[in-house]
Amino acid sequence: MSANLKDLVREVLDAGGGEPLEGGRFLPLVTLESGARVGLDSAGGWVFAPEGGGAAQTFAPERGRVFFEVLESRRDDFDASIEAAAKAAGLPPEEVAFSFPAVDVVRAVLARGLPSMTRLALAWLRLTEARALRADIVAVSRDPTMPVPIRNLAERLTVPE
């Protein structure tokens, strides 16, 4: 995320936008089917806030699987929600949407090796993100424990080096 976007998010939150979150504020951008919300904190970090007030977690690559629930949303709907909420908050919609760590979330889910979640993760990818995940996708395509349809999907998503 650019420094400019971080500053813009901080301005929105400092002006009272968003909502309180564990010692700070956060700007929810997407509400998932479960009621969990995904948005940005004042440092520009992506936050997953579960329904019911459970502990919110800021995205870090090693905790990417915490965000697995976003994969249950249609990608177009997820991105459109981010863009609409960003625009409503006076933020640049595309820059906010592109700042979501989709590649890292998918990578964390693929590392789990769960067939149903692997299928969701592969289907959620944008083709522009496939190259960054090439090694992970190739590993899925060669994993004998994965069902054949999932391995075939991974093989179709494998892009040349």
GICOR-V734012 format. One record per residue. N is the residue number from 1. PHI is phi in radians with two decimals (* if undefined). OMEGA is omega in whole degrees, 0 to 359 (NA if undefined). NEAR is the number of other ideal C-beta (glycine too) atoms within 12 Angstrom. Layout:
BEGIN
N,PHI,OMEGA,NEAR
N,PHI,OMEGA,NEAR
END
This chain:
BEGIN
1,*,182,26
2,-1.24,178,16
3,-1.07,179,13
4,-1.09,179,16
5,-1.14,176,29
6,-1.02,179,24
7,-1.10,180,18
8,-1.12,178,28
9,-1.10,179,39
10,-1.05,178,26
11,-1.05,179,21
12,-1.06,182,32
13,-1.24,178,31
14,-1.12,179,15
15,-1.48,178,15
16,1.69,177,12
17,-1.23,180,26
18,1.28,181,29
19,-2.61,181,22
20,-1.10,178,18
21,-2.69,173,28
22,0.58,175,17
23,1.44,179,9
24,-2.76,177,22
25,-2.30,178,27
26,-2.56,182,33
27,-1.83,179,42
28,-1.19,182,33
29,-2.04,181,39
30,-2.40,171,37
31,-1.90,182,24
32,-1.44,182,26
33,-0.94,181,18
34,-1.28,186,19
35,1.73,176,16
36,-1.12,180,28
37,-2.11,179,35
38,-2.17,180,46
39,-2.92,186,41
40,-2.02,174,45
41,-1.71,186,34
42,-1.19,176,28
43,-1.60,181,22
44,1.47,179,31
45,-1.46,176,30
46,-1.39,185,39
47,-2.14,172,38
48,-1.93,181,38
49,-2.00,182,38
50,-1.16,176,21
51,-1.08,176,17
52,1.53,174,11
53,1.42,175,14
54,-1.10,182,16
55,-1.10,176,15
56,-1.30,180,32
57,-2.25,176,27
58,-1.48,182,28
59,-1.08,168,33
60,-2.55,184,18
61,-0.88,181,18
62,-1.28,177,14
63,-2.01,184,23
64,-1.01,183,32
65,-1.18,176,27
66,-1.05,182,30
67,-1.55,186,42
68,-0.94,185,33
69,-1.07,179,30
70,-1.08,181,41
71,-1.19,179,33
72,-1.41,176,25
73,-1.59,171,28
74,-1.15,184,17
75,-1.03,180,28
76,-1.05,180,14
77,-1.16,180,18
78,-1.05,181,29
79,-1.10,180,28
80,-1.12,178,20
81,-1.13,178,29
82,-1.04,184,37
83,-1.12,180,25
84,-1.13,180,20
85,-1.19,178,30
86,-1.10,180,33
87,-1.07,179,18
88,-1.08,180,18
89,-1.55,180,28
90,1.42,180,18
91,-1.80,179,36
92,-1.22,188,22
93,-0.98,183,24
94,-1.16,180,18
95,-1.10,178,23
96,-1.13,180,37
97,-1.06,181,31
98,-1.19,181,22
99,-1.38,179,33
100,-1.11,185,41
101,-1.39,184,31
102,-0.99,182,33
103,-1.06,181,30
104,-1.20,177,29
105,-1.14,180,39
106,-1.09,180,39
107,-1.03,180,32
108,-1.14,179,30
109,-1.23,178,36
110,-1.07,181,40
111,-1.12,179,25
112,-1.21,177,24
113,1.29,179,22
114,-1.57,186,22
115,-0.91,183,23
116,-1.15,179,19
117,-1.27,177,28
118,-1.08,179,37
119,-1.05,178,28
120,-1.04,182,26
121,-1.10,180,43
122,-1.15,180,38
123,-1.23,184,26
124,-1.39,183,36
125,-1.08,166,34
126,-1.53,181,22
127,-1.02,179,17
128,-1.19,180,14
129,-1.66,186,27
130,-1.10,182,33
131,-1.07,180,19
132,-1.14,181,20
133,-1.89,186,35
134,-0.89,182,23
135,-1.08,179,20
136,-1.17,180,33
137,-1.21,176,34
138,-1.04,179,23
139,-1.06,177,24
140,-1.12,182,41
141,-1.12,182,29
142,-1.85,183,17
143,-1.39,183,23
144,-1.17,179,12
145,-1.49,179,14
146,-1.44,175,28
147,-1.03,183,19
148,-0.97,180,16
149,-1.05,179,18
150,-1.26,176,31
151,-1.08,179,25
152,-1.13,178,18
153,-1.06,179,26
154,-1.08,179,34
155,-1.11,179,22
156,-1.16,180,19
157,-1.49,182,33
158,-1.25,180,25
159,-1.76,178,20
160,-1.07,178,8
161,-1.24,NA,8
END
